[in-house]
Amino acid sequence: MPLHAWSSAHYAIALPAGHRFPIAKYALLREAVLAEGVVLAAHLHDPARAPLEDVRRVHDAAYLDRLVQGTMPAAEQRRLGFPWSEGLVERSFRACGGTLEAAAHALRNGIAMNLAGGTHHAFASHGEGFCVLNDVAVAVRALRARGLVERVAVIDLDVHQGNGTHAILADDEASFTFSMHGGRNYPFRKVPGRLDIELEDGTGDAEYLERLAGALPGVLAAARPDIVFYLAGADPHEGDTLGRLKLSFDGLMRRDALVLESARAVGVPVAIAIAGGYGREMDDTVRVHLNTARIARDFLRDERAGML
């Protein structure tokens, strides 16, 4: 069974010179998965815009009006981390659509991947930390509205806590939010999820994987999810400028495999979003995300082989 993925790389945004957000990584990742055959061209999709009706299930009307109409004050744009543009709006809706479409595909086929998304710092009423719309929360509520899922688990392994996702889903008893992140890293005011594991600066492969392996069975048992949303951040990598952790490429691949193996053990599909990555070398960030796609492809191959 092939890996299907969604890429919004065609919807790039112009950023000021020296801006720290690595917008180029999305096009590089798209090129890499195609060049290596990790995703075949026929299985790499341009996402549709997330329907406004679905986005409104999560985000306040006033915030969406400011976003869509371009009336965001300068202070709000600074908090977001991006200057407003029509391209930013288009990209944000497309990236949301990618997670929604990947999740719907995963429900039918086991695993699917958005080569963007993981915008977990977006709150209902505002964006921050380079996150405009909360793609996972939008997908959760959209799939529920369609009667496709009820219970969900969010496994957030970006190095930064998913404060926006936690806040949006805080009163949602059918959503289990799990984040394992740098305790001293952004955001400095955390929003409690159902389970948070905070790591010390400098945490490496052995401790990280031990703590993750210890947590995942309990997360999945408590969540009893119909689907897992997995945020596979590249920023725990030792070469990341914002990460402060010391995971190797191999450690991050083992992380990805551990999440997928744990979900497979209980028969739950997984929708993957790539989340953050700010490597000193952009090629390192792309490599981490590409490795996640490789692991996902290999799991699907294994499942197909098991059915033959």
C-alpha positions as CSV (number, residue, x, y, z in Angstrom):
1,M,0.0,0.0,0.0
2,P,1.6,3.3,-1.0
3,L,2.0,6.4,1.1
4,H,-0.2,9.3,0.1
5,A,0.8,12.8,1.1
6,W,-0.4,16.3,0.7
7,S,1.9,19.2,0.0
8,S,1.0,22.9,0.1
9,A,4.5,23.9,-1.2
10,H,3.0,25.6,-4.2
11,Y,1.4,28.1,-1.9
12,A,4.6,29.8,-0.7
13,I,4.7,33.2,0.9
14,A,7.1,36.0,0.5
15,L,8.9,36.8,3.7
16,P,11.3,39.7,4.6
17,A,15.0,39.0,4.1
18,G,16.5,37.3,7.1
19,H,13.1,36.0,8.4
20,R,13.7,33.0,10.6
21,F,10.8,30.9,9.3
22,P,12.2,28.3,6.9
23,I,9.5,28.6,4.2
24,A,11.8,27.0,1.6
25,K,11.8,23.6,3.5
26,Y,8.3,22.7,2.1
27,A,9.4,22.9,-1.5
28,L,12.6,21.0,-0.7
29,L,10.7,18.3,1.1
30,R,8.2,17.9,-1.8
31,E,11.2,17.6,-4.2
32,A,12.9,15.1,-1.9
33,V,10.0,12.7,-1.4
34,L,9.4,12.6,-5.2
35,A,13.1,12.3,-6.1
36,E,13.6,9.3,-3.8
37,G,10.2,7.7,-4.7
38,V,9.1,7.8,-1.1
39,V,5.8,9.2,-2.4
40,L,4.9,8.6,-6.1
41,A,3.8,11.6,-8.1
42,A,0.3,10.1,-8.5
43,H,0.0,9.9,-4.7
44,L,1.3,13.4,-3.9
45,H,-1.7,15.8,-3.7
46,D,-2.2,19.5,-3.7
47,P,-4.7,20.1,-0.8
48,A,-7.9,21.9,-1.3
49,R,-8.7,24.9,0.9
50,A,-10.1,23.8,4.2
51,P,-13.8,24.8,4.0
52,L,-14.6,27.9,5.9
53,E,-17.4,26.1,7.6
54,D,-14.9,23.7,9.1
55,V,-12.4,26.4,10.1
56,R,-15.2,28.2,11.9
57,R,-15.8,25.2,14.0
58,V,-12.5,26.1,15.7
59,H,-11.6,29.7,15.1
60,D,-13.6,32.8,16.2
61,A,-15.4,34.7,13.5
62,A,-13.7,38.0,14.5
63,Y,-10.3,36.5,14.1
64,L,-11.1,34.9,10.8
65,D,-12.6,38.2,9.5
66,R,-9.4,40.0,10.4
67,L,-7.3,37.3,8.8
68,V,-9.3,37.0,5.6
69,Q,-9.9,40.7,5.1
70,G,-6.3,41.8,5.9
71,T,-7.2,44.0,8.9
72,M,-4.9,42.4,11.4
73,P,-3.3,45.1,13.5
74,A,0.5,45.3,13.4
75,A,0.8,44.0,17.0
76,E,-1.3,40.9,16.0
77,Q,1.0,40.3,13.1
78,R,4.0,40.5,15.3
79,R,2.5,38.0,17.7
80,L,1.8,35.7,14.7
81,G,5.3,36.1,13.4
82,F,4.3,36.8,9.8
83,P,3.4,39.9,7.9
84,W,-0.2,39.6,6.5
85,S,-0.6,38.8,2.8
86,E,-3.2,37.2,0.6
87,G,-0.6,34.4,0.1
88,L,-0.5,33.8,3.9
89,V,-4.3,33.3,4.0
90,E,-4.2,31.0,1.0
91,R,-1.4,28.9,2.3
92,S,-2.9,28.7,5.8
93,F,-6.2,27.4,4.5
94,R,-4.4,24.9,2.1
95,A,-2.2,23.6,4.9
96,C,-5.3,23.0,7.0
97,G,-6.9,21.3,4.1
98,G,-3.9,19.0,3.8
99,T,-4.3,17.7,7.4
100,L,-8.0,17.2,6.9
101,E,-7.6,15.3,3.7
102,A,-4.7,13.2,5.1
103,A,-6.7,12.3,8.1
104,A,-9.7,11.2,6.0
105,H,-7.3,9.1,3.8
106,A,-5.7,7.6,6.9
107,L,-9.1,6.4,8.2
108,R,-9.4,4.4,5.0
109,N,-5.8,3.2,4.6
110,G,-4.0,3.3,7.9
111,I,-1.4,6.1,7.5
112,A,-1.3,9.4,5.5
113,M,0.9,12.5,5.8
114,N,0.6,16.2,5.4
115,L,4.0,17.7,4.3
116,A,3.0,20.8,6.2
117,G,0.7,21.4,9.2
118,G,1.3,20.9,12.9
119,T,0.4,24.6,13.5
120,H,-0.3,23.9,17.2
121,H,0.3,27.4,18.5
122,A,-2.8,28.8,16.8
123,F,-5.6,29.5,19.4
124,A,-9.3,30.0,18.6
125,S,-9.0,33.8,18.8
126,H,-5.4,34.4,17.5
127,G,-2.4,33.0,15.9
128,E,1.1,33.0,17.3
129,G,4.5,31.3,16.9
130,F,4.2,31.1,13.1
131,C,0.9,29.3,13.4
132,V,-2.2,30.9,11.7
133,L,-4.9,28.2,11.8
134,N,-4.9,25.1,14.0
135,D,-5.0,22.4,11.4
136,V,-5.3,19.4,13.8
137,A,-8.2,21.0,15.8
138,V,-9.9,21.9,12.5
139,A,-9.5,18.3,11.3
140,V,-10.8,16.8,14.6
141,R,-14.0,18.8,14.5
142,A,-14.5,18.4,10.8
143,L,-14.2,14.7,10.9
144,R,-16.6,14.6,13.9
145,A,-19.1,16.7,12.1
146,R,-19.0,14.2,9.2
147,G,-19.6,11.3,11.6
148,L,-16.2,9.7,10.7
149,V,-14.6,9.8,14.2
150,E,-15.5,10.4,17.8
151,R,-12.5,9.9,20.0
152,V,-9.1,11.2,18.9
153,A,-5.5,11.3,20.3
154,V,-3.0,14.1,19.5
155,I,0.6,12.9,19.9
156,D,2.6,16.1,19.7
157,L,6.4,15.5,19.5
158,D,7.4,19.0,18.3
159,V,10.0,20.4,20.7
160,H,7.5,23.2,21.6
161,Q,4.4,22.5,23.6
162,G,1.2,22.6,21.5
163,N,-0.4,25.3,23.6
164,G,-3.0,26.3,21.1
165,T,-4.2,22.8,20.5
166,H,-4.4,22.1,24.2
167,A,-6.4,25.3,24.8
168,I,-8.9,24.6,21.9
169,L,-9.5,21.0,23.0
170,A,-9.2,21.5,26.8
171,D,-12.9,20.8,27.5
172,D,-13.2,18.1,24.9
173,E,-13.5,14.8,26.8
174,A,-13.2,12.8,23.6
175,S,-9.8,14.3,22.7
176,F,-6.6,13.2,24.4
177,T,-3.8,15.7,24.0
178,F,-0.3,14.5,24.7
179,S,2.8,16.7,24.3
180,M,6.4,15.8,25.0
181,H,8.5,18.9,24.7
182,G,11.3,21.1,26.0
183,G,10.3,22.3,29.5
184,R,12.2,25.6,29.2
185,N,11.4,26.3,25.6
186,Y,8.7,28.3,23.9
187,P,5.9,28.8,24.8
188,F,7.0,30.1,28.2
189,R,3.4,29.9,29.5
190,K,2.2,26.4,28.9
191,V,-1.4,25.4,28.6
192,P,-1.9,22.0,30.3
193,G,-2.9,19.1,28.1
194,R,-4.2,15.7,29.2
195,L,-0.5,14.6,29.5
196,D,2.6,16.8,29.3
197,I,6.1,15.5,29.6
198,E,8.7,18.3,30.0
199,L,12.3,17.5,29.0
200,E,15.5,19.2,30.2
201,D,17.7,21.0,27.7
202,G,20.2,18.6,26.2
203,T,18.0,15.5,26.5
204,G,19.3,12.9,24.0
205,D,18.1,9.8,22.3
206,A,18.2,7.3,25.1
207,E,16.2,9.3,27.7
208,Y,13.8,10.7,25.1
209,L,12.9,7.3,23.6
210,E,12.6,5.7,27.1
211,R,10.2,8.3,28.2
212,L,8.2,8.1,25.0
213,A,8.0,4.3,25.1
214,G,6.8,4.5,28.7
215,A,4.0,7.0,27.9
216,L,2.5,5.8,24.6
217,P,0.7,2.7,25.8
218,G,-1.0,4.6,28.6
219,V,-1.9,7.5,26.2
220,L,-3.6,5.1,23.7
221,A,-5.3,3.1,26.4
222,A,-6.8,6.2,28.0
223,A,-7.6,7.9,24.7
224,R,-9.2,4.9,23.0
225,P,-9.0,6.9,19.8
226,D,-10.5,6.3,16.4
227,I,-7.5,8.2,14.9
228,V,-4.1,9.5,16.0
229,F,-2.8,12.9,14.9
230,Y,0.9,12.7,15.1
231,L,3.0,16.0,15.0
232,A,6.4,14.8,13.9
233,G,8.5,17.9,14.6
234,A,12.0,18.1,13.3
235,D,13.1,20.6,16.0
236,P,14.2,18.0,18.7
237,H,17.1,17.4,16.4
238,E,20.6,18.3,17.8
239,G,21.2,20.7,14.9
240,D,18.1,22.8,15.4
241,T,18.6,26.4,16.3
242,L,15.5,26.6,18.5
243,G,15.3,23.1,19.9
244,R,17.8,22.7,22.8
245,L,17.5,18.9,22.7
246,K,20.1,16.5,21.3
247,L,18.3,13.9,19.3
248,S,20.2,12.3,16.4
249,F,18.7,11.5,13.0
250,D,18.5,7.9,14.0
251,G,16.9,8.8,17.3
252,L,14.2,10.7,15.5
253,M,13.5,7.8,13.1
254,R,13.2,5.5,16.1
255,R,10.7,8.0,17.6
256,D,8.6,7.9,14.4
257,A,8.7,4.1,14.3
258,L,7.7,3.9,18.0
259,V,4.6,6.1,17.5
260,L,3.5,4.2,14.4
261,E,4.2,0.8,16.0
262,S,2.2,1.8,19.1
263,A,-0.7,2.8,17.0
264,R,-0.6,-0.3,14.9
265,A,-0.5,-2.5,18.0
266,V,-4.0,-1.2,18.9
267,G,-5.3,-0.9,15.3
268,V,-5.5,2.9,15.1
269,P,-4.9,4.9,11.9
270,V,-2.4,7.8,12.0
271,A,-2.4,11.1,10.3
272,I,1.0,12.8,10.3
273,A,1.8,16.5,10.2
274,I,5.4,17.6,10.0
275,A,5.2,20.6,12.5
276,G,8.4,22.6,13.2
277,G,12.0,22.5,12.3
278,Y,14.6,25.3,12.3
279,G,17.9,23.6,11.6
280,R,21.2,25.5,11.3
281,E,21.4,23.6,8.0
282,M,18.0,23.5,6.2
283,D,19.0,20.2,4.6
284,D,19.1,18.7,8.1
285,T,15.5,19.8,8.8
286,V,14.4,18.4,5.4
287,R,16.2,15.1,6.1
288,V,14.3,14.7,9.4
289,H,11.0,15.2,7.7
290,L,12.0,13.0,4.8
291,N,12.9,10.2,7.2
292,T,9.5,10.5,8.8
293,A,7.9,9.9,5.4
294,R,10.3,7.0,4.8
295,I,9.2,5.4,8.1
296,A,5.5,5.9,7.2
297,R,6.0,4.4,3.8
298,D,7.8,1.4,5.3
299,F,5.0,0.8,7.8
300,L,2.5,0.7,5.0
301,R,4.6,-1.7,3.0
302,D,4.9,-4.0,6.0
303,E,1.1,-3.9,6.5
304,R,0.5,-4.8,2.8
305,A,3.1,-7.6,3.0
306,G,1.3,-9.0,6.0
307,M,-1.9,-9.2,4.1
308,L,-0.4,-11.1,1.1
